[in-house]
Amino acid sequence: MPLRESPTTVYPSYRVARPNLLGGALCLDFVNTVEWRGVPKPAERLTDYGELLIWAETAETIGRKTRQRLEAAAKRRPGAAAAALAEAIAFRATLAELLAADAPSPARVEELNAWLARAPERRRLAASGEDFAWAAARGEEFLAPVWPVVWSVADLLVSGQAARVRSCADRRCAWLFLDTSQSRHRRWCSMEGCGNRAKARRHYRRRRAA
């Protein structure tokens, strides 16, 4: 049965409805910045550079001051910001293919290596309360939100944890997540969302059959 087009829901800005970070790894959350990934026309959430910045601040790849600085820079150089957003979305497609595949494509691995070559080096740690994050020299300014995603996917692949990446059992959703369950049988990106919808559909079918 062919997958239906995405629901006609008009999604609000991330300014209004904060991103759902359900992937269990930063790179997976970045892949999940589209709604209904499995349908022919997924709903794009990174509709402009500002949305990328809001997602990045929520996912803690950048801080508030960096977001504000980049917002101001994007107003001065909208073309450069738009180009960076287009690159980020293309990189997201590379990650989706790389992480959802049973056997990573050599071409996609080379694309990731090209991004790693561009990314600034991680030379020191920055402390924020009890948490730590990599602090790197500035690379290409407008891609600052993406560099931690690049490091995240490389770390995931090297750690061997990529074998635990799953796609939501709702094929329309198809969000990716890291299955850390002991049984390794987690099916849904979220029980509160896709899991409950599946339960409701099964209940409805049983009632109709009765």
C-alpha positions as a printed NumPy array, in Angstrom:
array([[  0.   ,   0.   ,   0.   ],
       [  1.511,   3.371,  -0.993],
       [  2.162,   5.829,   1.786],
       [ -0.207,   8.764,   1.967],
       [  0.913,  12.332,   1.635],
       [  1.675,  14.165,   4.854],
       [ -1.325,  15.455,   6.81 ],
       [ -2.41 ,  18.976,   5.946],
       [ -1.315,  20.226,   9.369],
       [  0.359,  23.609,   9.188],
       [  3.24 ,  23.365,  11.622],
       [  4.02 ,  26.433,  13.708],
       [  7.461,  27.959,  13.93 ],
       [  9.915,  26.416,  16.354],
       [  9.597,  29.754,  18.141],
       [  6.075,  28.7  ,  19.149],
       [  6.357,  24.901,  19.362],
       [  9.835,  23.845,  20.414],
       [ 11.448,  20.898,  18.59 ],
       [ 10.797,  17.388,  19.853],
       [ 14.24 ,  15.961,  20.548],
       [ 13.417,  12.267,  20.665],
       [ 16.28 ,  10.745,  18.7  ],
       [ 18.673,  10.048,  21.548],
       [ 21.571,  11.527,  19.568],
       [ 22.049,  15.015,  18.176],
       [ 22.543,  13.837,  14.602],
       [ 19.282,  11.863,  14.744],
       [ 17.394,  14.865,  16.084],
       [ 18.734,  16.851,  13.144],
       [ 17.476,  14.235,  10.663],
       [ 14.097,  14.538,  12.385],
       [ 13.672,  18.198,  11.469],
       [ 11.098,  17.099,   8.901],
       [  7.64 ,  15.84 ,   9.813],
       [  6.367,  12.629,   8.204],
       [  9.721,  11.685,   6.682],
       [  8.29 ,   8.549,   5.106],
       [  5.689,  10.138,   2.837],
       [  6.293,  11.507,  -0.673],
       [  6.123,  15.128,   0.477],
       [  7.46 ,  15.48 ,   4.042],
       [  6.739,  18.699,   5.931],
       [  9.886,  20.827,   6.159],
       [ 10.521,  22.476,   9.512],
       [ 13.752,  24.318,   8.636],
       [ 11.86 ,  26.778,   6.47 ],
       [ 14.392,  29.57 ,   6.941],
       [ 17.735,  30.191,   8.61 ],
       [ 16.052,  31.501,  11.745],
       [ 14.317,  28.148,  12.241],
       [ 17.682,  26.389,  12.028],
       [ 19.012,  28.702,  14.743],
       [ 16.041,  28.046,  17.033],
       [ 16.414,  24.299,  16.566],
       [ 20.148,  24.565,  17.264],
       [ 19.661,  26.573,  20.453],
       [ 17.036,  24.091,  21.701],
       [ 19.337,  21.175,  20.85 ],
       [ 22.197,  23.088,  22.547],
       [ 24.516,  23.134,  19.557],
       [ 24.711,  26.896,  20.05 ],
       [ 23.938,  29.204,  22.942],
       [ 21.595,  32.185,  23.141],
       [ 24.302,  34.762,  22.465],
       [ 25.51 ,  32.873,  19.394],
       [ 21.945,  32.609,  18.103],
       [ 21.444,  36.342,  18.516],
       [ 24.76 ,  37.086,  16.807],
       [ 23.944,  34.839,  13.873],
       [ 20.426,  36.259,  13.568],
       [ 21.924,  39.739,  13.256],
       [ 24.528,  38.516,  10.761],
       [ 21.82 ,  36.801,   8.69 ],
       [ 19.928,  40.095,   8.384],
       [ 23.062,  41.732,   7.029],
       [ 23.928,  38.829,   4.714],
       [ 20.694,  37.006,   3.873],
       [ 22.179,  35.321,   0.811],
       [ 24.993,  33.727,   2.79 ],
       [ 22.563,  32.575,   5.485],
       [ 20.234,  31.05 ,   2.893],
       [ 23.165,  29.248,   1.259],
       [ 24.213,  27.823,   4.641],
       [ 20.659,  26.609,   5.263],
       [ 20.609,  24.877,   1.86 ],
       [ 23.901,  23.167,   2.715],
       [ 22.558,  22.082,   6.095],
       [ 19.45 ,  20.552,   4.497],
       [ 21.561,  18.721,   1.917],
       [ 23.755,  17.414,   4.75 ],
       [ 20.63 ,  16.254,   6.575],
       [ 19.689,  14.153,   3.533],
       [ 23.173,  12.607,   3.587],
       [ 22.789,  11.74 ,   7.268],
       [ 19.352,  10.2  ,   6.721],
       [ 20.719,   7.89 ,   4.031],
       [ 23.836,   7.096,   6.019],
       [ 22.12 ,   6.299,   9.301],
       [ 18.99 ,   4.563,   8.022],
       [ 20.858,   2.199,   5.694],
       [ 21.809,  -1.339,   6.688],
       [ 25.132,  -0.882,   4.902],
       [ 26.432,   2.728,   4.669],
       [ 27.074,   3.88 ,   1.13 ],
       [ 30.765,   4.7  ,   0.472],
       [ 29.629,   7.841,  -1.328],
       [ 27.744,   9.045,   1.753],
       [ 30.736,   8.262,   3.975],
       [ 32.89 ,  10.404,   1.69 ],
       [ 30.358,  13.232,   1.939],
       [ 30.57 ,  13.005,   5.72 ],
       [ 34.371,  13.024,   5.533],
       [ 34.205,  16.178,   3.429],
       [ 32.138,  17.841,   6.163],
       [ 34.55 ,  16.638,   8.831],
       [ 37.415,  18.176,   6.872],
       [ 35.577,  21.53 ,   6.862],
       [ 34.57 ,  21.425,  10.517],
       [ 36.684,  23.347,  13.051],
       [ 38.88 ,  21.25 ,  15.301],
       [ 37.704,  20.332,  18.772],
       [ 40.555,  21.581,  20.936],
       [ 39.07 ,  22.261,  24.333],
       [ 36.05 ,  21.685,  26.548],
       [ 33.702,  24.356,  27.819],
       [ 31.853,  23.843,  31.106],
       [ 28.279,  24.957,  31.66 ],
       [ 27.177,  24.089,  35.164],
       [ 27.749,  20.352,  35.528],
       [ 27.736,  19.746,  31.756],
       [ 30.531,  19.938,  29.235],
       [ 30.574,  20.585,  25.508],
       [ 33.209,  20.977,  22.841],
       [ 34.387,  24.527,  22.292],
       [ 35.953,  25.   ,  18.88 ],
       [ 37.474,  27.815,  16.945],
       [ 35.008,  29.423,  14.578],
       [ 34.63 ,  27.751,  11.216],
       [ 32.37 ,  29.034,   8.469],
       [ 30.18 ,  31.414,  10.442],
       [ 26.688,  30.504,   9.272],
       [ 27.336,  26.774,   9.639],
       [ 28.07 ,  27.084,  13.374],
       [ 24.804,  25.254,  14.258],
       [ 25.799,  22.288,  12.087],
       [ 29.339,  21.517,  13.286],
       [ 28.223,  19.72 ,  16.478],
       [ 25.891,  17.614,  14.303],
       [ 28.878,  16.631,  12.146],
       [ 30.842,  15.574,  15.237],
       [ 27.797,  13.756,  16.601],
       [ 27.334,  11.499,  13.589],
       [ 31.053,  10.713,  13.436],
       [ 31.069,   9.816,  17.141],
       [ 27.955,   7.661,  16.701],
       [ 29.508,   5.718,  13.824],
       [ 32.858,   5.222,  15.545],
       [ 31.21 ,   4.085,  18.793],
       [ 29.344,   1.28 ,  17.054],
       [ 26.037,   2.648,  18.354],
       [ 24.798,   3.229,  14.801],
       [ 23.706,  -0.428,  14.848],
       [ 21.026,   0.661,  17.337],
       [ 19.512,   3.309,  15.073],
       [ 15.891,   2.487,  14.272],
       [ 13.187,   4.047,  12.152],
       [  9.762,   4.64 ,  13.703],
       [  7.388,   1.742,  13.003],
       [  4.885,   4.237,  11.619],
       [  6.276,   4.323,   8.092],
       [  4.746,   7.733,   7.475],
       [  6.628,   9.184,  10.429],
       [  9.964,   7.384,   9.831],
       [ 11.762,   9.469,  12.465],
       [ 15.077,   7.969,  13.51 ],
       [ 15.977,   7.138,  17.102],
       [ 18.648,   5.333,  19.077],
       [ 17.21 ,   2.16 ,  20.594],
       [ 18.755,   1.952,  24.057],
       [ 16.171,  -0.507,  25.373],
       [ 17.54 ,  -3.699,  26.886],
       [ 15.52 ,  -5.862,  24.504],
       [ 16.386,  -3.697,  21.469],
       [ 12.769,  -4.   ,  20.401],
       [ 11.679,  -0.365,  20.684],
       [  9.314,   0.374,  17.785],
       [  8.172,   3.973,  18.073],
       [  9.949,   7.304,  18.074],
       [  7.557,   8.206,  20.901],
       [  4.908,   6.156,  22.69 ],
       [  3.05 ,   9.394,  23.451],
       [  2.788,  10.193,  19.741],
       [  3.134,   7.435,  17.161],
       [  2.733,   4.624,  19.678],
       [ -0.57 ,   5.939,  20.986],
       [ -1.87 ,   6.629,  17.483],
       [ -1.122,   3.017,  16.523],
       [ -2.931,   1.751,  19.649],
       [ -5.931,   3.933,  18.832],
       [ -6.056,   2.6  ,  15.265],
       [ -5.91 ,  -1.013,  16.487],
       [ -8.699,  -0.316,  19.001],
       [-10.842,   1.272,  16.295],
       [-10.335,  -1.69 ,  13.95 ],
       [-11.239,  -4.16 ,  16.703],
       [-14.44 ,  -2.25 ,  17.485],
       [-15.434,  -2.171,  13.836],
       [-14.721,  -5.88 ,  13.462],
       [-16.872,  -6.609,  16.527]])
